[in-house]
């Protein structure tokens, strides 16, 4: 039991971060507007959670211009994919034991 809990990753303990990673696990990438709309969060809230995941090297950020409009898109890194997969597996094991 203790071993399972050690695999639960604090970086994913907020529903918004869990949502960001869930979206990026099934999509190659997602831009800021898409994440904001899918998660139903404010700009500031989304920005703070993407920064936290970027600081852990779980997502990468690409900024570019589409026409004259800035566009920020996010991708899950391999490290982020592995960490999220381990986190979900730990949660599943925890649920199975209860």
ABEGO torsion letter per residue (X at the ends): XAAAAAABBAAAABAAAAAAAAAAAABABBBAAAAAAAAGBBAAAAAAAAAAAAAAGABBBBBBBBEABBBBBBBBBAAAAAAAAAAAAAAAAAAAAX
